[in-house]
Structures are given as C-alpha cells and as structure tokens.
Amino acid sequence: MKKTMNYLAGGAVALALFTFAGCSKSDDALPAIDGYNNSNEVASTNLVAHWTFDDTNNERLSTTAPTKTVGTVGFTAGKIGKALQLTKGGMVYPAISKINTVDALNNFTVSLWVNVRGQKGVAGGGFTSFFGIIPTSTDFWGNIQACAETSRHLPASDTIEFKNYLSTTMGDGSQRGEDNVALFNTNSVADDPNNGQSGAYFKGGKDWALYTMTWEGSTGLFKLYANGVSVGGYTKRGTTAGVLKMRVPALAVFGSMASSDLGFAGATRPDWAPLATASIDDVRVYNTVLAQKDVTALYNLGVAGR
C-alpha cells in the first residue's frame, strides 16, 4: 500500500507540474494585442456584468442565472468559446445589483459579438433586440438596448444596421429616448450640422461582428462601433439628456423587448420586434465610456479568440 500511495502521490505531482506548465502557455504567454493579453483585461475595474455563454447562461461576475426563457435557447460555437443561440427565443434575469440602480450606468459601454447570418429581411422577422437592461415598469422599451434593424436588407446582404437605444429619466420624471443607427447620414451639413454626412453602412452582416455602444452624458455622444470602427450616423445627440438615469428594478434581457411572457406585467412584445434568431457571445457591460482604442482592442482580441 505504501508503494502504491507513493506512486499515486508522484503521479499527482507530475500531473500538477504538467497542468502548471500548460497554464504557462495560456493567453498571458502569448504576444499582447493592443497592450492586453485577453478581453478580460480591458477596463477590468469598470466591468460590471459579463456573459461568456461558455456552456452556462449565468452572468459571470455575480453568477446570476436566468429566471425564464421562451422559444428555443441553446449554445453554439462562438467567437470566444461557446455562444448563446436563440431561435425565436428570449431570456430574462433577475435584478443584478451592479446594473440595477438609478445611477449604475450614468455613462456606459455595452459590447457584444453577434451573428445574424441569413436572418435579415426574412418572413416573420423584423427589428431584433439582442440585449437590453429593461425596467419592470415599461411598455416594451428598456433603459438600454442593443438592437438591429434586421427587417432591412436582403437575407444574403452583408449590410446590417445596428441600432443603439437608451431611455433616461429627466428631472420632471418624463422619459427621454436617444438612439443611433449604423448608416450613412445623407443629410447635408447645412441641414444637420451635428450629424450630416457622417456614419457608414456596416458590411459585416454575414459573419460574427463586434457591436459596441458608448454613452457619455456630458457630451451627448452616443457612439456606435462595428468591429471597432465608429459607424453611427446620429452620434451627436446634444446634452439635454445628460447622464443616464435608469428606471429600476431593471432586468437583463436577451433576444426580446419587454413582454409578459418574460415576466414584465402589462408589457406586450410588438409585432415588428419578434423574438430573436441570432447567435450572441461575450456580452460586456461597463460603467464607463471605453476609448476607441479599447473598443478596437476588444475586437482584435476577439478575432484571436481571447
């Protein structure tokens, strides 16, 4: 027995050394990309929610699990490991403390990899909400939503119009919405001095794309990035809205606007925004505005699978 135990102990040591050696060849041993070893290093102190979808739907930082799903919800190969696969599906979470206060996301960044290959302009399709932080008292819009105008353009087209949306509570208690869309704003500079002749159509709709939005209340800039490039045609929103004041309680939702079948009493999913058919991966929420260099870093790191 003693010899057997020594052999097992020796084997365990060897295994531990092998495992340690294997870890030394992980991301931190590879050449840095834009100054980072992996996506988790980007603005790590400001990351307040993160979904990896690596065979789990739990939010990584709080370990919060979803409370309900509708339609078909599963996993598929993602951009970084596995990804969420929705087929006319949606998913909702209970309130997550770091994104569930009025001032939690005064200024913010939301970044996510999405793939809607072949799902634009199809029968039964429409406006797609990939991700939202939605108050329990709403008609169907959220405080923050990352969306796309997927009813536009043909299924085989490479063009996709991502759309930012936010709704903030003003001093008098009213709601003010702001949005931005990935397109070329054809207005002349004379007619639209803030946004005329800005933006671009994004031609990455046939594959995985990194969709990132940032809101800075002091400047009213609602930036929209696709694969690290600013493409929004309505970025300059003015400073009336100010910092985001969220309605709470607010719940993280994937694949849907607010709707009673996801637990939002009195809310009805509009016909023009059906449940999503899309792949979604590596969703990150920050309580700060990422600089473009860090948005680009997230893209380049994701391309490398990191």
PLY file of the C-alpha trace (Angstrom):
ply
format ascii 1.0
element vertex 306
property float x
property float y
property float z
element edge 305
property int vertex1
property int vertex2
end_header
0.00 0.00 0.00
2.80 2.43 0.85
4.46 1.94 -2.54
1.14 2.41 -4.25
0.47 5.62 -2.37
3.94 6.94 -3.20
3.34 6.17 -6.86
0.00 7.95 -6.80
1.49 10.92 -5.00
4.29 11.08 -7.53
1.76 10.90 -10.33
-0.24 13.70 -8.76
2.86 15.89 -8.55
3.68 15.14 -12.17
0.13 15.95 -13.19
0.23 19.21 -11.24
3.52 20.17 -12.91
2.07 19.30 -16.30
-1.05 21.33 -15.60
1.02 24.30 -14.40
3.21 24.08 -17.47
0.08 24.02 -19.63
-1.20 27.19 -17.96
2.06 28.93 -18.72
1.16 28.60 -22.41
-2.19 30.34 -21.97
-3.15 33.85 -23.00
-0.60 35.57 -20.74
2.25 33.76 -22.54
1.10 34.86 -25.98
2.09 38.18 -27.53
-0.07 41.02 -26.23
-2.67 42.51 -28.56
-3.12 46.27 -28.26
-1.48 46.03 -24.83
-3.75 43.26 -23.47
-3.45 39.51 -23.07
-7.20 38.85 -23.23
-10.52 40.68 -23.30
-10.97 40.43 -19.53
-8.06 42.83 -19.03
-9.79 45.67 -20.91
-11.14 48.20 -18.36
-11.42 45.35 -15.87
-12.19 47.61 -12.90
-15.19 49.08 -14.74
-16.67 45.79 -15.93
-19.98 45.35 -14.07
-21.60 42.47 -15.98
-20.26 39.79 -18.31
-21.84 36.84 -20.07
-19.46 34.31 -21.68
-22.07 31.66 -22.65
-19.39 29.00 -22.36
-21.91 26.22 -21.67
-23.56 28.37 -18.99
-26.13 31.15 -19.15
-25.04 32.55 -15.77
-23.71 36.10 -15.64
-20.04 35.58 -14.78
-19.35 38.24 -12.12
-22.44 37.67 -9.96
-23.10 34.05 -11.06
-26.74 35.08 -11.56
-28.78 32.54 -13.51
-31.71 33.41 -15.79
-35.20 33.12 -14.35
-37.03 32.31 -17.56
-36.57 31.50 -21.23
-39.04 31.48 -24.10
-38.66 29.92 -27.52
-35.51 27.92 -28.27
-32.42 28.82 -26.24
-29.17 26.86 -26.50
-25.45 27.06 -27.24
-23.41 27.11 -30.42
-19.81 27.71 -31.46
-18.97 31.33 -30.64
-16.34 33.92 -31.32
-14.64 33.22 -27.98
-15.53 29.68 -26.91
-19.26 28.94 -26.95
-22.11 31.39 -27.65
-25.80 31.79 -26.90
-28.02 30.54 -29.72
-31.52 31.97 -29.90
-34.05 30.59 -32.36
-37.11 32.78 -31.94
-36.01 32.86 -28.35
-35.55 35.16 -25.37
-34.13 35.02 -21.85
-34.50 37.19 -18.74
-32.52 37.52 -15.49
-33.44 38.73 -12.03
-32.05 42.11 -10.99
-28.23 42.12 -10.89
-27.06 44.58 -8.25
-24.26 46.29 -10.22
-26.61 47.20 -13.07
-29.75 47.81 -11.03
-29.56 51.31 -9.53
-30.64 54.65 -10.96
-27.03 55.80 -11.33
-25.33 52.46 -12.03
-24.69 53.32 -15.68
-24.65 57.14 -15.87
-22.02 56.72 -18.58
-21.65 53.26 -20.06
-20.35 50.87 -22.67
-22.11 47.73 -23.91
-20.15 45.38 -26.14
-21.23 42.06 -27.65
-20.42 39.74 -30.52
-23.46 38.95 -32.67
-24.16 36.82 -35.72
-27.42 37.13 -37.69
-26.23 35.46 -40.88
-29.18 34.87 -43.23
-31.73 36.39 -40.81
-32.23 39.85 -42.33
-35.37 40.57 -44.30
-36.88 37.12 -43.77
-40.56 36.26 -43.42
-41.62 36.62 -39.80
-38.51 38.62 -38.98
-38.19 42.25 -38.02
-36.44 44.52 -35.57
-34.09 42.50 -33.33
-33.20 43.28 -29.71
-30.01 41.41 -28.89
-29.62 42.68 -25.33
-31.33 45.13 -23.02
-31.48 46.33 -19.43
-35.22 46.78 -19.10
-37.25 48.21 -16.20
-40.09 46.10 -14.87
-42.46 49.04 -15.42
-42.39 49.65 -19.17
-44.41 49.20 -22.32
-41.61 47.31 -24.07
-38.53 49.60 -24.37
-35.58 49.34 -21.99
-33.23 51.73 -20.25
-30.55 50.45 -22.64
-30.96 48.25 -25.71
-28.52 46.92 -28.30
-30.57 46.21 -31.42
-30.56 45.91 -35.20
-32.95 46.87 -37.97
-32.98 43.31 -39.31
-36.13 43.86 -41.37
-33.98 45.92 -43.73
-31.74 44.48 -46.46
-31.96 41.05 -48.08
-31.02 37.84 -46.25
-27.86 37.40 -48.36
-26.82 41.04 -47.98
-23.70 41.82 -45.96
-25.23 45.06 -44.62
-26.64 45.24 -41.11
-27.95 48.35 -39.39
-27.12 48.10 -35.70
-29.17 50.46 -33.54
-28.36 51.94 -30.11
-31.21 52.92 -27.84
-31.46 54.43 -24.36
-34.23 55.99 -22.30
-33.35 58.25 -19.39
-35.47 59.77 -16.63
-35.49 63.57 -16.76
-35.81 65.93 -13.79
-39.58 66.22 -14.23
-39.96 62.42 -14.25
-40.55 62.14 -18.00
-38.62 59.77 -20.25
-36.29 60.93 -23.00
-35.09 58.49 -25.65
-31.89 58.69 -27.67
-30.73 56.43 -30.49
-28.10 55.98 -33.17
-28.01 53.78 -36.27
-25.20 52.29 -38.34
-25.77 54.05 -41.67
-24.53 56.94 -43.75
-26.45 60.08 -42.83
-27.25 61.66 -46.20
-28.38 64.98 -44.71
-26.22 67.91 -45.70
-24.04 69.52 -43.06
-26.07 72.71 -43.57
-29.31 70.91 -42.74
-27.83 68.74 -39.98
-24.69 70.41 -38.63
-24.25 67.82 -35.88
-24.51 64.61 -37.89
-24.90 65.37 -41.60
-22.63 63.34 -43.91
-21.46 61.13 -41.04
-21.63 57.42 -40.31
-21.32 54.43 -42.63
-23.20 51.31 -43.64
-21.57 48.30 -41.98
-20.80 45.47 -44.39
-20.18 42.69 -41.87
-23.64 41.17 -41.63
-22.67 37.74 -42.95
-20.43 36.76 -40.05
-19.65 37.44 -36.41
-19.44 41.17 -35.71
-18.47 43.08 -32.59
-21.22 45.62 -31.83
-20.27 48.25 -29.23
-22.18 51.27 -27.96
-21.00 54.01 -25.60
-22.91 56.87 -23.95
-21.24 59.94 -22.47
-23.77 62.19 -20.78
-21.61 65.32 -20.54
-21.08 65.47 -24.31
-24.22 63.69 -25.52
-22.13 61.39 -27.72
-23.91 58.08 -28.33
-21.25 56.23 -30.26
-21.88 53.06 -32.26
-18.98 50.87 -33.30
-18.94 47.83 -35.58
-15.76 45.76 -35.49
-14.02 48.61 -33.69
-14.94 51.30 -36.25
-17.34 54.17 -35.50
-20.26 53.85 -37.96
-23.17 55.70 -36.32
-24.94 58.29 -38.44
-26.52 60.11 -35.46
-23.77 60.15 -32.83
-24.12 63.74 -31.59
-27.35 63.75 -29.57
-26.92 67.00 -27.66
-26.57 67.37 -23.91
-30.23 67.64 -22.90
-30.46 64.01 -21.77
-27.35 64.19 -19.59
-26.13 61.14 -17.72
-28.36 58.07 -17.86
-30.87 57.81 -15.03
-32.32 54.33 -15.14
-35.74 53.16 -14.08
-35.40 50.33 -11.58
-35.83 47.49 -10.86
-34.28 46.65 -14.22
-33.64 43.19 -15.66
-31.12 41.98 -18.22
-32.89 40.51 -21.24
-31.58 38.72 -24.33
-33.48 38.34 -27.58
-36.59 40.33 -26.78
-38.22 43.60 -25.85
-40.16 43.55 -22.57
-43.11 41.17 -22.72
-45.50 39.48 -20.31
-44.24 36.01 -21.27
-40.86 37.03 -19.82
-42.41 38.34 -16.61
-42.96 42.02 -17.48
-46.51 42.58 -16.31
-48.55 44.64 -18.74
-45.85 44.69 -21.44
-46.54 43.40 -24.94
-43.86 42.49 -27.45
-44.64 44.50 -30.62
-45.31 42.62 -33.85
-42.47 44.45 -35.57
-39.94 43.15 -33.00
-40.37 39.35 -32.74
-38.23 37.05 -30.63
-34.66 36.97 -31.92
-32.98 34.40 -34.09
-29.30 35.15 -33.56
-26.04 33.99 -32.01
-24.68 36.21 -29.20
-21.32 35.95 -27.45
-19.10 37.67 -24.88
-21.52 40.36 -23.70
-19.87 43.04 -21.56
-21.34 45.99 -19.66
-19.02 48.72 -18.32
-19.88 51.68 -16.09
-17.62 53.95 -18.12
-17.07 55.08 -21.69
-14.40 52.97 -23.37
-11.98 54.87 -25.57
-11.94 53.80 -29.20
-8.54 52.16 -28.72
-10.08 49.83 -26.14
-13.09 49.11 -28.35
-10.62 48.21 -31.09
-8.70 46.05 -28.63
-11.86 44.09 -27.77
-12.36 43.46 -31.48
-8.78 42.37 -32.15
-8.69 40.18 -29.03
-11.98 38.55 -30.02
-10.71 37.81 -33.51
-7.81 35.99 -31.81
-10.27 34.06 -29.61
-9.14 35.82 -26.47
0 1
1 2
2 3
3 4
4 5
5 6
6 7
7 8
8 9
9 10
10 11
11 12
12 13
13 14
14 15
15 16
16 17
17 18
18 19
19 20
20 21
21 22
22 23
23 24
24 25
25 26
26 27
27 28
28 29
29 30
30 31
31 32
32 33
33 34
34 35
35 36
36 37
37 38
38 39
39 40
40 41
41 42
42 43
43 44
44 45
45 46
46 47
47 48
48 49
49 50
50 51
51 52
52 53
53 54
54 55
55 56
56 57
57 58
58 59
59 60
60 61
61 62
62 63
63 64
64 65
65 66
66 67
67 68
68 69
69 70
70 71
71 72
72 73
73 74
74 75
75 76
76 77
77 78
78 79
79 80
80 81
81 82
82 83
83 84
84 85
85 86
86 87
87 88
88 89
89 90
90 91
91 92
92 93
93 94
94 95
95 96
96 97
97 98
98 99
99 100
100 101
101 102
102 103
103 104
104 105
105 106
106 107
107 108
108 109
109 110
110 111
111 112
112 113
113 114
114 115
115 116
116 117
117 118
118 119
119 120
120 121
121 122
122 123
123 124
124 125
125 126
126 127
127 128
128 129
129 130
130 131
131 132
132 133
133 134
134 135
135 136
136 137
137 138
138 139
139 140
140 141
141 142
142 143
143 144
144 145
145 146
146 147
147 148
148 149
149 150
150 151
151 152
152 153
153 154
154 155
155 156
156 157
157 158
158 159
159 160
160 161
161 162
162 163
163 164
164 165
165 166
166 167
167 168
168 169
169 170
170 171
171 172
172 173
173 174
174 175
175 176
176 177
177 178
178 179
179 180
180 181
181 182
182 183
183 184
184 185
185 186
186 187
187 188
188 189
189 190
190 191
191 192
192 193
193 194
194 195
195 196
196 197
197 198
198 199
199 200
200 201
201 202
202 203
203 204
204 205
205 206
206 207
207 208
208 209
209 210
210 211
211 212
212 213
213 214
214 215
215 216
216 217
217 218
218 219
219 220
220 221
221 222
222 223
223 224
224 225
225 226
226 227
227 228
228 229
229 230
230 231
231 232
232 233
233 234
234 235
235 236
236 237
237 238
238 239
239 240
240 241
241 242
242 243
243 244
244 245
245 246
246 247
247 248
248 249
249 250
250 251
251 252
252 253
253 254
254 255
255 256
256 257
257 258
258 259
259 260
260 261
261 262
262 263
263 264
264 265
265 266
266 267
267 268
268 269
269 270
270 271
271 272
272 273
273 274
274 275
275 276
276 277
277 278
278 279
279 280
280 281
281 282
282 283
283 284
284 285
285 286
286 287
287 288
288 289
289 290
290 291
291 292
292 293
293 294
294 295
295 296
296 297
297 298
298 299
299 300
300 301
301 302
302 303
303 304
304 305
